[in-house]
Structure formats: C-alpha cells, structure tokens
C-alpha cells in the first residue's frame, strides 16, 4: 500500500513538473510621476501552451496578450493606466509593458500579472505587487545663509530649501545634533507648483548665538527633508562652521596691526637696516 502511494505521489509531481510557472514579476515599489512605470512578467510554460497573459490594476484588467488570438494584444480603459503607444513586448516566455502619464491620484495600486494555459489544463498562475506613485526629491536640501564664523551674540539666520517633490517635503533642523528652540523656527514657506504640480519647501532658522549653541570649536547645522509616508525619501544636508572667541578676535586685530600698521609705517627701510646690521655683526665676528 505504501509503495502504491509513493508511485501515485511521484506521478502527481511528474504531472506538475511540466506545468506552467510564473518565475518572476517586477514592478517598482515607488514609481516616479516624471518617469515611465515598467512592469515585467517572466514565466515558464513547461509542456503546456500559453493561452493568455493578463495585466490587472486593482482587479481591473487593462492589458491582454493572446498569442493565438485574432488580435494578439488588447488594452482596456482603467483610470490612471496609460500604455505606451507600441503596446507591450510579449512572447511565450515574458510580457513587459510600460505605463506613461502617471498620476498620484489614480496610478498607484495593486498590479497583477496572470498567465493561463490552453485546454485541457486551463491552469492559472499570478503574482501581485503594490506600487506607490510619487515624485521623490532627487537631491538633498540646500542650506543657504551661513557665515564664515560665529561667536556669542551673533545672529544665526539660515534657510533650508528642499527639492521639488510630491507629496510636499517636511523639513527639520538640528543644531549640533539637538533640536533648535521652537521660537528659532521663524518662517515656513511653500513655492508655487511647477509645471507638474510639484512643491518645494523652505524653512528659515533664526536665533542669537548663546552658550547652548557654542559648544566646542565648531557648530554643525543639519537639515533633513522627508516626504510623508515615504521612508525612502529621506534626504539630509549638513555643514560645519568654526566658532570664534573674543580672544580670537583680538588676535585677528593684532595680526592686522602688524600687517598693516607696523609694516606700512616703517616699510621696506626697516628690513634694509636689519640686513645691514646682520652683515656688520658677521664682519666683526670674522675680524
């Protein structure tokens, strides 16, 4: 009895070893509204014949490939789905399509590739990927307005501007790794939408330098941009600026006095006198 069951099990697996298999489906996790969305489906028919490949969005069919059909490729209207004019690149082993003119409102969703075999098997295989449509910021935010150095009592007034994106980026500041005082965030502004409706944000940080912000010999300012619900959108920029003390300022004044006052007063004549004095000392020593 056990031997008979083993034979039946082998026959069962043998019958399916030549059956169709959907080997892979690729779709972007995040599709950029400025680009095309590529959907690709690979399959192995085994010893069966391909009847059709169908593409769905949220269970609505929008594309079909039937190699033996009178019309091999057909498309069906679905909101947010627009196929490239040349249709798809489909054969007995794969079916690739490109979608254009994406919108955040309608193009995101669950995309499914489904393959089916001819009679008498009529087997099905499918795979689904969820796609979010957005416009990610392509570069880190830009920091403007930093001075070359800072000291206590100076006004710190800088701006951070994000790239154009959708959804709108959220900007945050860090000063030496810490959150700035709430009253230091003086202004938040949004740009006018560009031709694709994308928005850039600007966040201004303004405060007077004090002991809390003057730790160490430099100040690090960091601006972070992130889009709601999209961890992949995180972009960061940081810059470091030296901190000067009143002693540094006195030293700068002293150097300026030597460079401008002393040298300009005596000019090159003092250098000539020093040279003659050194020469006289050497001659006297030699004598």
Backbone bond lengths (Angstrom), bond angles and torsions (degrees), N, CA, C in turn:
res aa  C-N    CA-C-N  psi(-1)  N-CA   C-N-CA  omega(-1)  CA-C   N-CA-C  phi
1 X - - - 1.463 - - 1.532 110.82 -
2 X 1.359 115.17 -44.77 1.459 119.12 179.65 1.524 110.53 -63.17
3 X 1.344 116.41 -38.08 1.465 120.57 179.30 1.521 110.39 -64.80
4 X 1.314 116.92 -38.57 1.473 121.59 179.02 1.524 110.64 -65.26
5 X 1.334 115.84 -41.53 1.472 119.74 178.29 1.521 111.29 -64.21
6 X 1.321 115.59 -38.77 1.466 119.58 179.50 1.520 110.78 -64.30
7 X 1.332 116.81 -40.69 1.469 120.92 178.90 1.523 110.68 -64.48
8 X 1.343 116.26 -42.93 1.465 119.96 178.75 1.532 111.59 -63.08
9 X 1.358 115.08 -38.28 1.463 119.24 178.94 1.524 111.03 -65.61
10 X 1.333 116.53 -40.91 1.464 120.40 178.05 1.522 110.93 -64.13
11 X 1.333 115.79 -41.32 1.463 119.59 178.33 1.522 111.14 -63.91
12 X 1.352 115.35 -37.24 1.466 119.98 179.77 1.524 110.45 -63.08
13 X 1.354 116.23 -48.91 1.451 119.82 -179.69 1.518 111.58 -67.62
14 X 1.339 116.73 -33.42 1.465 120.29 178.06 1.515 110.48 -64.93
15 X 1.334 116.68 -36.82 1.469 119.70 -179.07 1.513 111.25 -67.77
16 X 1.364 116.49 -29.19 1.460 119.78 -178.94 1.524 113.02 -93.59
17 X 1.322 117.56 -12.12 1.462 119.43 -178.97 1.522 110.97 -66.07
18 X 1.303 116.87 -25.42 1.458 120.43 179.00 1.508 112.45 -101.28
19 X 1.343 117.06 12.45 1.464 120.33 -177.60 1.522 110.40 -85.38
20 X 1.320 115.70 165.88 1.463 120.65 -179.68 1.521 111.24 -65.25
21 X 1.336 115.23 148.94 1.459 122.06 175.97 1.527 108.74 -140.91
22 X 1.316 116.94 134.81 1.456 121.18 171.55 1.526 105.79 -88.20
23 X 1.312 117.09 106.45 1.467 120.96 -171.71 1.526 112.65 -80.37
24 X 1.336 118.24 -33.70 1.468 119.12 178.85 1.516 110.37 -165.08
25 X 1.322 114.45 150.56 1.456 121.72 171.64 1.523 107.67 -134.90
26 X 1.324 116.93 133.40 1.466 119.97 178.97 1.519 110.02 -121.17
27 X 1.330 113.75 137.39 1.466 122.16 176.85 1.524 106.47 -155.12
28 X 1.323 119.05 147.08 1.472 120.15 -178.37 1.526 111.23 -71.90
29 X 1.335 115.54 144.70 1.468 119.13 172.15 1.528 110.07 -67.05
30 X 1.350 114.89 -41.53 1.465 121.35 176.37 1.518 108.04 -127.00
31 X 1.318 116.62 120.83 1.466 122.35 176.78 1.522 108.65 -100.11
32 X 1.325 116.36 129.73 1.460 121.60 -178.40 1.527 109.81 -83.77
33 X 1.330 116.33 130.82 1.471 120.41 -178.46 1.520 112.08 -62.01
34 X 1.356 117.07 -19.87 1.465 120.24 -179.73 1.519 112.78 -84.80
35 X 1.342 117.13 -6.77 1.468 121.46 -176.14 1.529 110.95 -121.65
36 X 1.319 114.20 176.50 1.459 120.20 172.63 1.529 109.18 -83.37
37 X 1.320 115.59 156.36 1.461 120.56 173.08 1.525 108.02 -107.49
38 X 1.337 115.59 120.75 1.469 119.94 179.06 1.516 110.41 -99.24
39 X 1.320 115.36 129.04 1.470 122.32 175.96 1.518 107.40 -119.14
40 X 1.339 116.21 130.63 1.467 119.94 -174.51 1.516 109.22 -136.42
41 X 1.306 115.87 137.18 1.461 121.61 -177.24 1.532 108.71 -134.03
42 X 1.354 117.21 124.86 1.468 122.20 178.58 1.530 108.64 -114.78
43 X 1.322 115.16 143.25 1.465 118.77 -177.79 1.521 110.61 -150.67
44 X 1.321 114.27 161.34 1.467 122.82 178.17 1.519 107.27 -125.49
45 X 1.325 116.39 117.39 1.470 120.39 -175.85 1.529 112.71 -82.45
46 X 1.337 117.99 -9.40 1.462 118.74 -178.35 1.519 110.30 62.32
47 X 1.342 115.74 -127.10 1.472 119.46 178.61 1.530 111.78 -102.95
48 X 1.360 116.21 18.44 1.460 119.60 179.24 1.526 110.71 -104.87
49 X 1.306 116.23 164.19 1.464 122.70 179.38 1.531 109.41 -98.28
50 X 1.334 115.91 138.79 1.464 120.27 178.53 1.526 109.86 -74.05
51 X 1.301 115.10 126.50 1.469 119.77 174.71 1.535 110.14 -92.47
52 X 1.368 117.27 -52.08 1.465 119.05 -177.54 1.524 110.56 -159.96
53 X 1.323 114.12 152.48 1.460 122.45 167.45 1.525 106.27 -116.87
54 X 1.327 116.25 129.38 1.462 120.33 -178.29 1.534 109.49 -125.85
55 X 1.320 115.36 140.08 1.461 121.58 175.06 1.528 109.06 -112.10
56 X 1.348 114.55 135.20 1.464 120.94 -179.27 1.527 109.85 -125.42
57 X 1.317 115.50 149.99 1.467 122.02 166.25 1.519 107.29 -124.21
58 X 1.329 115.53 120.38 1.469 120.54 -178.44 1.528 111.15 50.14
59 X 1.354 114.81 44.77 1.476 123.15 177.01 1.526 113.81 69.50
60 X 1.315 117.87 11.66 1.467 120.99 174.76 1.531 108.66 -107.39
61 X 1.322 116.83 120.37 1.464 120.97 -179.12 1.536 109.98 -70.79
62 X 1.358 114.75 131.09 1.467 118.31 177.50 1.532 113.18 -124.62
63 X 1.361 117.31 -10.15 1.468 119.31 178.38 1.521 109.41 -151.35
64 X 1.350 114.61 142.78 1.468 119.99 178.63 1.530 109.48 -141.48
65 X 1.361 114.11 137.15 1.470 121.09 174.40 1.516 108.09 -121.08
66 X 1.344 116.08 120.48 1.464 122.43 178.39 1.526 107.84 -126.22
67 X 1.346 117.85 101.55 1.470 120.02 -174.20 1.523 114.60 -60.51
68 X 1.351 117.41 -27.09 1.459 120.02 -179.11 1.532 112.04 -102.63
69 X 1.310 116.65 5.41 1.460 119.75 -178.73 1.530 111.91 -78.91
70 X 1.311 115.57 158.48 1.460 120.19 177.47 1.530 109.86 -62.59
71 X 1.323 116.48 -36.40 1.461 122.71 172.89 1.524 106.53 -117.88
72 X 1.327 115.92 107.90 1.461 119.47 -171.75 1.534 112.97 -65.18
73 X 1.329 116.64 -40.36 1.459 119.71 -177.13 1.515 110.55 -118.69
74 X 1.328 116.23 133.51 1.452 121.44 178.19 1.529 109.03 -135.80
75 X 1.314 116.35 146.56 1.464 121.25 175.98 1.522 109.37 -124.90
76 X 1.346 114.85 153.03 1.458 120.92 -177.06 1.532 108.21 -132.26
77 X 1.336 117.05 141.23 1.470 119.64 -176.17 1.528 112.50 -69.05
78 X 1.337 115.05 126.63 1.463 122.86 174.82 1.524 106.99 -138.52
79 X 1.327 119.59 131.47 1.475 121.14 -179.10 1.531 112.30 -55.69
80 X 1.334 115.75 132.10 1.456 121.36 178.28 1.506 115.23 85.42
81 X 1.342 117.54 -2.36 1.466 121.93 -177.53 1.524 109.30 -116.04
82 X 1.351 115.13 117.31 1.465 120.38 176.74 1.518 108.50 -132.93
83 X 1.327 115.60 115.71 1.458 121.43 -179.06 1.523 110.80 -79.15
84 X 1.346 115.06 150.81 1.459 119.12 171.61 1.527 109.13 -61.14
85 X 1.300 115.61 153.52 1.473 119.99 -172.38 1.521 113.10 -61.66
86 X 1.347 117.64 -30.80 1.467 118.23 -177.48 1.525 112.19 -82.56
87 X 1.333 118.09 3.87 1.467 120.70 176.61 1.508 111.85 81.30
88 X 1.340 117.04 -128.06 1.457 120.86 -176.33 1.515 112.09 -125.85
89 X 1.320 114.88 169.09 1.461 122.57 175.09 1.519 106.76 -110.84
90 X 1.330 116.34 92.23 1.464 121.34 -171.68 1.523 111.06 -127.04
91 X 1.336 115.21 145.43 1.464 121.84 174.65 1.524 108.81 -152.89
92 X 1.340 116.69 -159.25 1.462 121.17 -176.21 1.529 113.67 -75.88
93 X 1.339 117.79 -3.23 1.460 120.18 -175.81 1.530 114.33 -127.20
94 X 1.334 116.57 -18.12 1.464 118.96 -178.90 1.522 109.70 -155.92
95 X 1.342 114.92 164.18 1.465 120.39 175.01 1.534 107.22 -147.84
96 X 1.339 115.36 110.84 1.465 121.04 -177.97 1.522 108.94 -116.55
97 X 1.343 115.23 135.86 1.456 120.89 177.51 1.524 109.37 -134.89
98 X 1.323 116.69 157.71 1.462 123.24 176.59 1.522 109.20 -123.28
99 X 1.328 115.33 135.83 1.459 121.19 176.32 1.525 108.64 -108.54
100 X 1.331 116.89 142.23 1.463 122.13 -178.94 1.533 110.06 -124.51
101 X 1.351 114.66 174.06 1.479 121.53 177.02 1.531 111.39 52.46
102 X 1.327 115.73 49.80 1.464 120.55 -179.19 1.529 111.00 -69.74
103 X 1.319 115.79 151.19 1.465 121.97 174.14 1.517 108.42 -133.08
104 X 1.342 115.88 145.85 1.464 119.72 178.12 1.525 111.26 -65.94
105 X 1.315 116.90 -31.11 1.452 120.79 -174.65 1.524 112.23 -70.82
106 X 1.342 117.32 -38.45 1.459 118.88 -169.24 1.526 115.53 -122.95
107 X 1.345 118.75 -18.79 1.467 118.81 -170.41 1.525 114.19 -86.67
108 X 1.324 118.43 -19.87 1.450 119.81 177.73 1.522 111.54 -75.44
109 X 1.345 115.40 154.40 1.465 118.91 178.49 1.511 112.21 154.30
110 X 1.341 115.65 -163.92 1.458 122.68 -178.68 1.528 109.55 -96.82
111 X 1.330 116.49 116.66 1.466 122.02 -179.98 1.523 109.54 -105.03
112 X 1.333 115.99 131.65 1.460 121.25 -175.63 1.524 111.38 -127.12
113 X 1.331 115.16 135.17 1.462 121.78 170.64 1.523 108.01 -104.46
114 X 1.329 116.07 130.21 1.471 120.99 -179.19 1.527 109.10 -130.03
115 X 1.329 115.89 128.84 1.467 120.38 176.89 1.528 108.89 -116.72
116 X 1.306 115.62 149.47 1.475 120.78 179.95 1.522 109.20 -140.53
117 X 1.341 114.49 151.43 1.464 120.23 -178.67 1.531 110.90 -103.86
118 X 1.328 114.55 162.36 1.464 121.43 179.19 1.534 110.78 -70.74
119 X 1.327 115.29 169.85 1.462 121.86 174.59 1.538 108.60 -63.59
120 X 1.309 119.03 150.41 1.472 126.00 8.90 1.523 113.51 -92.51
121 X 1.352 117.83 -3.07 1.474 119.13 -173.06 1.530 111.62 -73.82
122 X 1.333 117.04 -48.45 1.477 122.87 -176.83 1.538 112.05 51.69
123 X 1.328 115.87 43.52 1.455 119.09 179.47 1.527 110.69 -82.98
124 X 1.346 115.41 155.15 1.463 122.47 179.53 1.519 109.48 -125.94
125 X 1.323 115.54 149.64 1.469 122.39 170.78 1.521 107.24 -146.69
126 X 1.313 116.66 142.26 1.464 118.79 -177.90 1.525 110.84 -152.11
127 X 1.332 115.08 163.01 1.458 122.54 176.19 1.524 108.15 -149.11
128 X 1.341 115.96 144.26 1.469 121.58 -176.15 1.525 110.48 -125.65
129 X 1.336 115.74 138.17 1.474 121.97 174.38 1.521 108.95 -127.94
130 X 1.322 115.87 138.24 1.457 120.91 174.85 1.530 110.20 -89.44
131 X 1.319 116.72 134.00 1.463 122.78 -176.83 1.528 109.05 -122.97
132 X 1.331 116.19 129.60 1.464 122.51 172.51 1.525 108.39 -101.94
133 X 1.296 116.99 133.07 1.468 121.14 179.18 1.523 108.96 -105.00
134 X 1.321 116.44 127.56 1.465 122.03 -178.21 1.518 108.54 -157.63
135 X 1.329 115.88 178.19 1.464 122.08 171.76 1.517 106.84 -124.21
136 X 1.325 116.12 99.95 1.461 120.31 -177.93 1.528 110.65 -75.03
137 X 1.326 115.88 146.19 1.463 120.31 172.99 1.523 107.93 -63.66
138 X 1.323 117.25 125.79 1.463 120.27 -174.45 1.520 112.82 -84.21
139 X 1.333 118.47 -19.66 1.463 121.99 -178.63 1.519 110.22 -131.28
140 X 1.342 117.06 161.29 1.474 120.13 175.77 1.526 110.60 -65.12
141 X 1.334 117.26 160.45 1.467 119.67 176.95 1.525 110.91 -65.25
142 X 1.330 115.75 159.74 1.461 121.83 -176.57 1.521 109.85 -107.23
143 X 1.347 116.58 130.41 1.460 122.75 179.11 1.524 109.14 -102.67
144 X 1.333 117.28 125.26 1.458 122.55 -179.31 1.528 110.20 -128.06
145 X 1.347 115.77 152.42 1.456 121.34 171.35 1.512 115.73 99.50
146 X 1.347 118.72 2.97 1.458 120.46 -179.11 1.525 111.23 -71.49
147 X 1.338 116.57 138.53 1.462 121.39 172.99 1.529 109.19 -82.49
148 X 1.349 116.82 169.93 1.460 120.55 -179.92 1.524 111.20 -72.06
149 X 1.334 117.67 -36.80 1.463 122.49 177.15 1.526 108.62 -145.05
150 X 1.351 115.64 166.20 1.468 121.31 177.49 1.524 109.22 -138.56
151 X 1.328 115.60 153.37 1.458 121.91 171.20 1.519 108.68 -143.69
152 X 1.334 116.81 170.78 1.461 120.89 -177.77 1.526 110.49 -58.50
153 X 1.334 114.93 133.38 1.461 121.24 -178.71 1.506 113.69 97.35
154 X 1.362 117.81 -16.05 1.467 119.98 177.88 1.522 110.42 -70.97
155 X 1.327 116.15 152.84 1.462 121.40 175.29 1.521 109.42 -90.79
156 X 1.314 115.43 123.71 1.467 121.90 177.52 1.528 107.22 -96.38
157 X 1.313 117.54 112.71 1.472 122.30 -174.23 1.526 108.85 -137.53
158 X 1.328 117.01 99.44 1.466 121.47 -176.59 1.530 110.03 -131.82
159 X 1.339 113.92 159.72 1.468 120.78 178.70 1.522 109.86 -124.21
160 X 1.324 114.47 144.90 1.467 121.28 173.32 1.531 107.62 -121.76
161 X 1.330 116.19 126.36 1.467 121.12 -177.88 1.518 109.66 -123.18
162 X 1.313 116.12 128.09 1.466 121.26 -179.51 1.522 110.36 -81.74
163 X 1.328 115.28 168.42 1.456 121.47 167.42 1.533 109.65 -71.23
164 X 1.336 115.60 162.81 1.458 119.66 171.41 1.526 108.99 -68.40
165 X 1.326 116.62 134.52 1.462 120.88 -175.88 1.517 110.22 -159.93
166 X 1.346 115.42 170.77 1.457 122.41 176.53 1.527 107.39 -154.38
167 X 1.338 119.77 119.81 1.465 127.32 6.73 1.524 112.78 -68.96
168 X 1.341 114.98 164.16 1.454 120.91 -175.17 1.530 110.78 -59.86
169 X 1.343 117.51 133.23 1.467 120.05 179.70 1.531 111.82 -67.72
170 X 1.320 115.25 151.36 1.462 122.74 172.36 1.525 107.44 -108.42
171 X 1.342 117.14 126.99 1.458 122.26 -176.93 1.531 110.53 -104.81
172 X 1.326 116.39 142.95 1.461 121.92 174.58 1.528 109.28 -138.82
173 X 1.347 115.21 150.48 1.464 122.21 179.40 1.525 110.43 -109.30
174 X 1.336 115.72 149.53 1.457 123.16 167.33 1.525 107.61 -133.02
175 X 1.343 116.46 134.24 1.453 122.45 175.29 1.523 107.65 -115.10
176 X 1.330 116.76 114.38 1.474 121.35 -175.31 1.524 111.46 52.36
177 X 1.332 115.31 39.01 1.461 121.32 177.82 1.510 115.30 80.49
178 X 1.336 117.90 -0.43 1.465 121.29 -177.87 1.521 110.99 -113.60
179 X 1.336 115.58 155.54 1.458 120.17 175.50 1.531 109.53 -69.30
180 X 1.326 118.46 135.93 1.464 120.10 176.25 1.530 110.64 -71.18
181 X 1.330 118.02 160.73 1.466 119.61 175.79 1.524 110.84 -57.35
182 X 1.331 117.50 143.42 1.477 119.78 -178.13 1.524 113.19 -55.28
183 X 1.341 117.09 -36.45 1.462 118.32 -177.81 1.524 112.56 -76.42
184 X 1.356 117.06 -3.61 1.469 119.57 176.85 1.520 111.81 -80.35
185 X 1.338 116.91 -21.75 1.470 120.33 176.68 1.520 106.47 -78.67
186 X 1.323 115.12 101.45 1.464 117.84 -169.84 1.518 113.94 -96.23
187 X 1.348 117.79 -20.75 1.464 116.39 -175.13 1.527 110.43 -159.39
188 X 1.309 116.34 134.69 1.462 122.92 172.27 1.526 107.31 -124.70
189 X 1.327 116.34 128.37 1.463 118.73 -179.02 1.523 110.58 -138.50
190 X 1.322 115.04 150.25 1.463 122.06 177.19 1.522 109.15 -111.74
191 X 1.314 115.25 143.52 1.458 119.99 177.94 1.531 110.59 -77.70
192 X 1.305 115.34 169.25 1.459 119.40 168.97 1.529 108.74 -71.06
193 X 1.321 119.26 142.72 1.470 120.18 178.86 1.522 111.13 -59.74
194 X 1.340 115.61 142.44 1.458 118.67 175.51 1.531 109.29 -79.82
195 X 1.349 117.01 -169.73 1.470 120.21 -173.63 1.528 112.80 -65.38
196 X 1.358 116.79 -15.82 1.463 120.14 177.77 1.522 111.94 -104.64
197 X 1.326 116.54 6.38 1.459 120.08 179.63 1.513 114.42 82.17
198 X 1.345 118.09 12.36 1.452 121.50 -179.50 1.531 110.28 -81.67
199 X 1.343 115.62 151.61 1.464 122.33 -174.11 1.530 109.90 -121.81
200 X 1.344 116.00 141.82 1.463 122.28 170.22 1.522 108.78 -111.93
201 X 1.330 116.78 145.51 1.454 121.94 -179.56 1.530 110.12 -115.34
202 X 1.343 115.96 146.39 1.466 122.17 175.26 1.523 109.39 -126.48
203 X 1.328 116.23 131.99 1.460 122.37 179.45 1.528 108.31 -124.21
204 X 1.336 115.69 121.01 1.461 121.62 -178.52 1.529 110.33 -99.32
205 X 1.328 115.87 136.65 1.463 122.41 179.18 1.530 107.87 -120.20
206 X 1.338 116.64 123.03 1.471 120.54 -176.43 1.528 109.54 -141.22
207 X 1.337 116.03 124.38 1.463 120.84 175.66 1.527 108.70 -161.53
208 X 1.326 115.62 168.76 1.459 121.98 178.16 1.522 109.14 -94.67
209 X 1.324 116.95 131.11 1.462 121.58 -178.11 1.522 109.94 -62.95
210 X 1.355 115.95 131.59 1.460 121.25 179.06 1.526 109.31 -137.06
211 X 1.324 117.39 -172.51 1.455 120.89 -176.12 1.528 111.66 -61.29
212 X 1.328 116.42 -35.43 1.480 119.95 -178.23 1.523 111.17 -63.13
213 X 1.320 116.99 -36.75 1.465 121.01 -176.98 1.518 112.83 -92.76
214 X 1.353 117.29 -1.31 1.461 121.25 -176.71 1.525 111.05 -113.11
215 X 1.308 117.50 49.93 1.453 122.59 177.86 1.529 109.18 -90.90
216 X 1.325 116.73 128.48 1.453 119.75 179.21 1.522 111.90 82.51
217 X 1.318 115.00 -159.76 1.461 121.20 -176.45 1.522 112.92 -106.32
218 X 1.327 117.06 3.21 1.462 120.17 178.40 1.522 109.64 -153.17
219 X 1.300 114.75 160.80 1.460 120.98 177.29 1.524 108.01 -118.02
220 X 1.339 115.72 130.59 1.463 120.89 178.35 1.527 109.06 -106.09
221 X 1.296 115.96 124.86 1.461 121.39 177.14 1.523 107.71 -112.79
222 X 1.327 115.64 131.93 1.469 121.57 -176.86 1.526 109.32 -130.67
223 X 1.327 115.54 133.85 1.468 121.55 176.90 1.519 108.92 -121.29
224 X 1.337 115.00 131.63 1.469 120.86 -178.56 1.519 109.77 -119.43
225 X 1.330 114.57 136.33 1.464 121.69 176.74 1.518 108.59 -118.65
226 X 1.332 117.02 131.33 1.462 121.44 176.50 1.517 109.20 -146.26
227 X 1.333 115.52 144.52 1.464 120.93 -179.87 1.523 109.97 -101.07
228 X 1.329 117.54 135.37 1.469 121.34 -174.72 1.525 112.66 -53.90
229 X 1.346 114.84 130.25 1.457 120.71 176.37 1.511 114.89 77.43
230 X 1.346 118.38 4.52 1.466 121.69 -176.92 1.530 109.53 -128.49
231 X 1.341 118.66 85.45 1.466 120.38 179.49 1.525 112.67 -57.85
232 X 1.345 116.86 -29.10 1.464 120.51 -179.35 1.522 112.74 -67.32
233 X 1.331 117.07 -13.95 1.463 120.96 -174.52 1.526 113.24 -84.94
234 X 1.320 118.17 -1.66 1.468 120.66 -174.47 1.527 110.72 -63.59
235 X 1.348 115.99 126.42 1.461 122.97 177.16 1.529 108.38 -132.89
236 X 1.336 117.62 139.15 1.462 121.27 -175.34 1.519 110.85 -134.40
237 X 1.333 115.93 139.96 1.461 122.87 171.94 1.522 108.05 -127.78
238 X 1.334 116.66 143.33 1.461 120.34 177.55 1.522 109.97 -144.63
239 X 1.341 114.67 150.22 1.464 121.18 177.14 1.521 108.54 -142.30
240 X 1.349 115.32 149.96 1.459 121.86 177.74 1.526 109.43 -117.92
241 X 1.339 114.71 137.62 1.464 120.90 -178.53 1.530 108.52 -129.64
242 X 1.354 118.45 134.40 1.469 120.40 179.46 1.528 111.99 -64.90
243 X 1.335 114.63 151.36 1.464 122.39 174.76 1.530 107.88 -107.55
244 X 1.313 117.12 132.94 1.461 120.76 178.25 1.527 109.27 -109.37
245 X 1.331 116.21 154.15 1.459 122.74 178.83 1.521 109.08 -111.59
246 X 1.342 117.56 166.38 1.472 118.74 176.11 1.522 112.51 -55.16
247 X 1.361 117.67 -34.25 1.461 120.78 176.48 1.509 111.91 -62.66
248 X 1.350 116.15 -40.56 1.464 120.03 176.96 1.514 110.04 -60.30
249 X 1.327 116.77 -38.83 1.456 121.12 -177.71 1.527 110.41 -67.32
250 X 1.371 117.09 -38.93 1.453 120.08 177.83 1.522 110.78 -65.96
251 X 1.338 115.42 -37.90 1.457 119.16 179.04 1.513 111.02 -65.19
252 X 1.324 116.72 -38.70 1.466 120.31 177.49 1.523 110.53 -63.08
253 X 1.361 116.34 -42.33 1.469 119.94 178.92 1.521 110.77 -63.94
254 X 1.358 117.04 -40.27 1.458 121.38 179.80 1.532 110.49 -62.61
255 X 1.348 115.74 -44.42 1.464 119.58 179.36 1.518 110.93 -63.18
256 X 1.323 115.92 -38.39 1.462 118.94 178.54 1.527 110.42 -65.70
257 X 1.359 116.74 -37.19 1.462 119.80 -179.67 1.520 110.82 -65.59
258 X 1.359 115.95 -44.27 1.457 118.40 178.48 1.520 111.45 -64.98
259 X 1.362 115.12 -39.48 1.458 118.97 -175.86 1.514 112.43 -72.03
260 X 1.355 115.83 -38.94 1.461 118.22 -174.59 1.527 112.44 -102.07
261 X 1.385 117.59 -49.72 1.459 121.18 -175.54 1.512 113.27 -70.31
262 X 1.355 117.96 -58.76 1.456 121.81 -175.23 1.516 111.61 -63.94
263 X 1.344 116.18 -48.77 1.458 119.49 -176.48 1.513 111.54 -67.10
264 X 1.354 116.58 -39.01 1.461 118.44 -177.75 1.526 111.60 -72.35
265 X 1.364 116.44 -27.65 1.462 119.48 -178.80 1.521 111.20 -71.98
266 X 1.328 115.83 -45.83 1.454 118.58 -176.76 1.526 112.91 -95.66
267 X 1.318 115.69 -24.19 1.455 119.72 175.77 1.516 112.15 61.95
268 X 1.324 118.10 -157.59 1.467 122.14 -177.61 1.509 113.15 -71.84
269 X 1.376 118.75 -15.86 1.461 120.34 -176.10 1.514 111.39 -62.35
270 X 1.338 118.94 -39.02 1.449 121.41 -179.97 1.521 111.47 -62.85
271 X 1.327 116.82 -36.26 1.456 120.48 178.11 1.524 111.01 -66.04
272 X 1.353 117.13 -36.15 1.476 121.37 178.95 1.526 109.94 -67.54
273 X 1.335 117.17 -42.55 1.457 120.69 179.53 1.530 111.43 -63.26
274 X 1.307 116.41 -40.96 1.466 120.33 178.99 1.522 110.46 -63.75
275 X 1.319 115.90 -40.17 1.467 120.11 179.63 1.526 110.82 -63.91
276 X 1.349 118.05 -44.16 1.479 121.94 178.41 1.524 110.33 -63.44
277 X 1.342 117.97 -38.63 1.445 121.45 179.71 1.521 111.48 -63.51
278 X 1.355 116.34 -44.33 1.457 120.55 177.55 1.520 111.09 -62.28
279 X 1.335 117.06 -40.37 1.457 121.02 -179.99 1.534 110.46 -64.74
280 X 1.354 118.26 -40.85 1.462 123.00 -179.88 1.520 110.44 -63.76
281 X 1.370 116.31 -41.33 1.459 120.32 178.42 1.519 110.73 -61.04
282 X 1.318 116.93 -43.54 1.482 120.89 -179.19 1.530 110.72 -64.55
283 X 1.350 117.65 -40.64 1.474 121.35 -178.92 1.524 109.15 -65.91
284 X 1.327 117.67 -44.72 1.459 121.01 -179.33 1.521 110.73 -63.51
285 X 1.300 116.34 -37.54 1.470 119.28 179.17 1.515 110.96 -67.10
286 X 1.304 116.28 -37.88 1.464 121.23 -178.89 1.531 110.77 -68.82
287 X 1.376 116.09 -37.50 1.480 120.43 178.76 1.530 109.48 -68.96
